Amino acid sequence: MSSFALTLGVVLQAAFAAAPAALQVSTAGSQLQFDPKELTVHAGQAVSLTFVNGASPDSNLDHTWALVAPGKAGEVSAGSAAAGRDQDYVSKSPDVLAHTHLVKPGAHETIHFTAPKTPGDYPYLCTYPAHYPAMTGVLKVVP
């Protein structure tokens, strides 16, 4: 293989790895469920995630989307309820890796973050009081 082909291969591989993941998660209408319940990204990949609150505008079902450290969903949920509406019901815990603000029914928010560098399963949840554990999903971080 020529050095040009090898260099081109390395450049293309780096460009592909650097491409941000464009993800979308919504609520399943006015049900307390995320759709989809599983997402996949590469370790350390830039992520652009749009969260859509698909609840009907007259439902008054506010939601959040929060990515948390493995094994910390329950703890984050409890801390988020205590955080209150002024903090969008999102805990200031270091176990919260990325999150949206409180999203009203029919609205959406796009956030940008870097996927964890360590491969594994990272839970995401709605941190609005009493929506966990019904509203959960998993971000699979692969090498």
HELIX and SHEET records of a PDB file:
HELIX    1   1 SER A    3  ALA A   18  1                                  16    
HELIX    2   2 PRO A   57  SER A   59  5                                   3    
HELIX    3   3 ALA A   73  ALA A   83  1                                  11    
HELIX    4   4 ARG A   85  GLN A   87  5                                   3    
SHEET    1   A 4 PHE A  34  ASP A  35  0                                        
SHEET    2   A 4 ALA A  21  THR A  27 -1                                        
SHEET    3   A 4 ALA A  46  VAL A  52  1                                        
SHEET    4   A 4 HIS A 108  THR A 114 -1                                        
SHEET    1   B 5 GLU A  38  HIS A  42  0                                        
SHEET    2   B 5 THR A 136  VAL A 142  1                                        
SHEET    3   B 5 GLY A 120  LEU A 125 -1                                        
SHEET    4   B 5 ALA A  66  VAL A  68 -1                                        
SHEET    5   B 5 VAL A  96  HIS A  99 -1                                        
END                                                                             
